[in-house]
Amino acid sequence: MTRLAAAALLAVTLLASACATTRYAADPALREAAHREAAALLQHVRVWDDPALADYLAGLGRRLSGATLRFHVLRDPSLALFSLPDGQVFVHTGLLAATENEAQLAALLGHEIAHVLNRDALEAGEPRRVRPRLDAGAATSPTAAAIFSLGLPLTARAALRGYGGRREDAADVVGLASLVRGGWDPKEASAIYLRLAAQAPEGAAREVFFFGDRERLGDRIETARVQVATRFAAAAAATDRVTTSAQYERLLLPVVRENADEDIRQGRFELARRQLDRVGAATPDDPRLHLQYGDLDRLAAQRAPSGAGRDAGRARARAAYERAIQLDPGLAEAHRQLGLLWHELGDDARARAELERYLALAPGAADAARIAEYVRELAR
């Protein structure tokens, strides 16, 4: 089954090379090519620098497969998880934020790690060349932009196209077996695929990756349902299966919150709000959470189709910023954002007061000179 939707969104032509049907001559050559592509990719993406999270993911990988793999978390709100044949695994903050529990995350990792263990990249032969051309919508994914601008064929196949129906189905089965062997509830596999399929349309043009493709996800859902109803029925019926862990909840919550910021910047406000609501359920009195709500509502108000919608959004933003300041009067960014909002509302006196407070709290901020100029203009 071809990935026609993703190809159309990307407007990318993948050209078959003269030796596309041949196999790599040796596994070391494939690993070296993968290593080169991974190094190039990592120079052009933003990495989520949390060693504890990387160690946690590596621990899940060992529990699933017994293998030691290297994990990279990328700051990218699109739904992507892919592995290279040298054992490096890349996962986006967007995909991590989409999972609801550890079993769902383990189900996705199990499928992807199966490609490494099954040597699918070697068996599939040399990948097709990638022409470095990307449309504006898909370019909102920094990873996709890097893959196509650098022309990384192994990475493009692993992240975007997959390895074909037969190998993907086999990875589903191997992944489910590892999920059961690790003690997790196999029913969560179909649950996460359903969740990804429901969320993917909200990402629109940016969802160009394998795990953001509803057609591919439909295949995963069907395989999981069949396998859980047959081969893994006993495990699915057991009452001692693991769903989540305290470590998952502790380490994933910051990812969810930061990924919400990425979605706010890209204008996906409802998706961002759901993520913030999830964080708020655990930490309702976090001042930075309310700062984020304020940013969401202020930016959403700017795009509201009616004056009433803009007024309502700005009112919510003001309440959120004021709540953040109430919880932490020293939170400089909340004063800055409230000052900018007061300026939008036409109250320059209040705007100036908040911006002056921001400068007093953060005199060395990168934007201090620019904000100081605003203050001088407001004083005129």
Solvent accessible surface area in square Angstrom, and as a share of the most:
residue,aa,sasa,rsa
1,M,120,0.54
2,T,90,0.52
3,R,15,0.06
4,L,129,0.64
5,A,63,0.49
6,A,4,0.03
7,A,44,0.34
8,A,79,0.61
9,L,65,0.32
10,L,6,0.03
11,A,45,0.35
12,V,15,0.09
13,T,54,0.31
14,L,43,0.22
15,L,60,0.30
16,A,76,0.59
17,S,24,0.15
18,A,117,0.91
19,C,50,0.30
20,A,26,0.20
21,T,136,0.79
22,T,68,0.39
23,R,150,0.55
24,Y,45,0.17
25,A,109,0.85
26,A,45,0.35
27,D,33,0.17
28,P,96,0.60
29,A,52,0.41
30,L,1,0.01
31,R,111,0.40
32,E,85,0.38
33,A,15,0.12
34,A,0,0.00
35,H,99,0.44
36,R,141,0.52
37,E,16,0.07
38,A,1,0.00
39,A,46,0.36
40,A,30,0.23
41,L,0,0.00
42,L,46,0.23
43,Q,143,0.64
44,H,99,0.44
45,V,19,0.11
46,R,112,0.41
47,V,66,0.38
48,W,26,0.09
49,D,125,0.65
50,D,36,0.19
51,P,95,0.60
52,A,49,0.38
53,L,0,0.00
54,A,33,0.25
55,D,97,0.50
56,Y,11,0.04
57,L,0,0.00
58,A,14,0.11
59,G,25,0.24
60,L,7,0.03
61,G,0,0.00
62,R,116,0.42
63,R,103,0.38
64,L,1,0.01
65,S,30,0.19
66,G,65,0.62
67,A,26,0.20
68,T,112,0.65
69,L,16,0.08
70,R,152,0.55
71,F,13,0.05
72,H,13,0.06
73,V,5,0.03
74,L,1,0.00
75,R,70,0.26
76,D,0,0.00
77,P,1,0.01
78,S,0,0.00
79,L,0,0.00
80,A,1,0.01
81,L,3,0.01
82,F,0,0.00
83,S,2,0.02
84,L,1,0.01
85,P,18,0.11
86,D,32,0.16
87,G,11,0.10
88,Q,13,0.06
89,V,0,0.00
90,F,0,0.00
91,V,0,0.00
92,H,0,0.00
93,T,2,0.01
94,G,1,0.01
95,L,0,0.00
96,L,0,0.00
97,A,5,0.04
98,A,2,0.02
99,T,0,0.00
100,E,85,0.38
101,N,16,0.08
102,E,5,0.02
103,A,0,0.00
104,Q,2,0.01
105,L,0,0.00
106,A,0,0.00
107,A,6,0.05
108,L,0,0.00
109,L,0,0.00
110,G,3,0.03
111,H,2,0.01
112,E,5,0.02
113,I,3,0.01
114,A,1,0.00
115,H,10,0.05
116,V,24,0.14
117,L,83,0.41
118,N,52,0.27
119,R,114,0.42
120,D,8,0.04
121,A,5,0.04
122,L,22,0.11
123,E,66,0.30
124,A,32,0.24
125,G,2,0.02
126,E,59,0.26
127,P,7,0.04
128,R,94,0.34
129,R,142,0.52
130,V,14,0.08
131,R,99,0.36
132,P,87,0.55
133,R,117,0.43
134,L,44,0.22
135,D,44,0.23
136,A,89,0.69
137,G,27,0.26
138,A,0,0.00
139,A,45,0.35
140,T,52,0.30
141,S,0,0.00
142,P,37,0.23
143,T,0,0.00
144,A,0,0.00
145,A,32,0.25
146,A,5,0.04
147,I,0,0.00
148,F,2,0.01
149,S,75,0.49
150,L,62,0.31
151,G,25,0.24
152,L,11,0.05
153,P,37,0.23
154,L,5,0.02
155,T,0,0.00
156,A,0,0.00
157,R,18,0.06
158,A,6,0.05
159,A,2,0.01
160,L,5,0.03
161,R,25,0.09
162,G,8,0.08
163,Y,15,0.06
164,G,31,0.30
165,G,35,0.34
166,R,178,0.65
167,R,47,0.17
168,E,3,0.01
169,D,60,0.31
170,A,44,0.34
171,A,0,0.00
172,D,7,0.04
173,V,32,0.19
174,V,55,0.31
175,G,3,0.03
176,L,7,0.04
177,A,21,0.17
178,S,6,0.04
179,L,1,0.00
180,V,28,0.16
181,R,160,0.58
182,G,12,0.12
183,G,23,0.22
184,W,0,0.00
185,D,16,0.08
186,P,0,0.00
187,K,93,0.40
188,E,30,0.13
189,A,2,0.02
190,S,19,0.12
191,A,35,0.27
192,I,0,0.00
193,Y,7,0.03
194,L,78,0.39
195,R,83,0.30
196,L,0,0.00
197,A,13,0.10
198,A,72,0.56
199,Q,18,0.08
200,A,4,0.03
201,P,69,0.43
202,E,64,0.29
203,G,1,0.01
204,A,63,0.48
205,A,27,0.21
206,R,1,0.00
207,E,10,0.05
208,V,0,0.00
209,F,0,0.00
210,F,7,0.03
211,F,1,0.00
212,G,5,0.05
213,D,11,0.06
214,R,143,0.52
215,E,89,0.40
216,R,13,0.05
217,L,0,0.00
218,G,34,0.33
219,D,41,0.21
220,R,4,0.01
221,I,17,0.09
222,E,100,0.45
223,T,20,0.12
224,A,2,0.01
225,R,128,0.47
226,V,72,0.42
227,Q,35,0.15
228,V,20,0.11
229,A,74,0.58
230,T,89,0.52
231,R,151,0.55
232,F,17,0.07
233,A,41,0.32
234,A,86,0.67
235,A,12,0.09
236,A,14,0.11
237,A,82,0.63
238,A,41,0.32
239,T,142,0.82
240,D,116,0.60
241,R,67,0.24
242,V,54,0.31
243,T,55,0.32
244,T,57,0.33
245,S,35,0.22
246,A,86,0.67
247,Q,81,0.36
248,Y,0,0.00
249,E,76,0.34
250,R,152,0.55
251,L,10,0.05
252,L,1,0.00
253,L,36,0.18
254,P,56,0.35
255,V,0,0.00
256,V,0,0.00
257,R,53,0.19
258,E,58,0.26
259,N,2,0.01
260,A,0,0.00
261,D,33,0.17
262,E,10,0.05
263,D,0,0.00
264,I,7,0.04
265,R,149,0.54
266,Q,49,0.22
267,G,19,0.18
268,R,42,0.15
269,F,27,0.11
270,E,111,0.50
271,L,7,0.04
272,A,0,0.00
273,R,57,0.21
274,R,120,0.44
275,Q,12,0.05
276,L,0,0.00
277,D,73,0.38
278,R,62,0.23
279,V,3,0.02
280,G,13,0.13
281,A,90,0.70
282,A,62,0.48
283,T,53,0.31
284,P,80,0.50
285,D,85,0.44
286,D,32,0.16
287,P,30,0.19
288,R,103,0.38
289,L,2,0.01
290,H,32,0.14
291,L,15,0.07
292,Q,12,0.06
293,Y,36,0.14
294,G,0,0.00
295,D,30,0.16
296,L,0,0.00
297,D,5,0.02
298,R,27,0.10
299,L,54,0.27
300,A,25,0.19
301,A,2,0.01
302,Q,84,0.38
303,R,156,0.57
304,A,18,0.14
305,P,139,0.88
306,S,53,0.34
307,G,34,0.33
308,A,80,0.62
309,G,28,0.27
310,R,86,0.31
311,D,89,0.46
312,A,45,0.35
313,G,1,0.01
314,R,52,0.19
315,A,60,0.47
316,R,120,0.44
317,A,0,0.00
318,R,91,0.33
319,A,62,0.48
320,A,12,0.09
321,Y,0,0.00
322,E,69,0.31
323,R,84,0.31
324,A,0,0.00
325,I,29,0.15
326,Q,126,0.56
327,L,54,0.27
328,D,51,0.26
329,P,83,0.52
330,G,42,0.40
331,L,9,0.04
332,A,12,0.09
333,E,48,0.22
334,A,0,0.00
335,H,13,0.06
336,R,54,0.20
337,Q,17,0.08
338,L,5,0.03
339,G,0,0.00
340,L,41,0.21
341,L,1,0.00
342,W,19,0.07
343,H,99,0.44
344,E,56,0.25
345,L,76,0.38
346,G,61,0.58
347,D,42,0.22
348,D,59,0.31
349,A,62,0.48
350,R,115,0.42
351,A,0,0.00
352,R,73,0.27
353,A,57,0.44
354,E,35,0.16
355,L,2,0.01
356,E,81,0.36
357,R,107,0.39
358,Y,5,0.02
359,L,36,0.18
360,A,70,0.54
361,L,58,0.29
362,A,23,0.18
363,P,103,0.65
364,G,76,0.73
365,A,29,0.22
366,A,118,0.91
367,D,22,0.11
368,A,17,0.13
369,A,81,0.63
370,R,125,0.46
371,I,0,0.00
372,A,25,0.19
373,E,62,0.28
374,Y,76,0.29
375,V,18,0.10
376,R,128,0.47
377,E,84,0.38
378,L,22,0.11
379,A,67,0.52
380,R,213,0.78
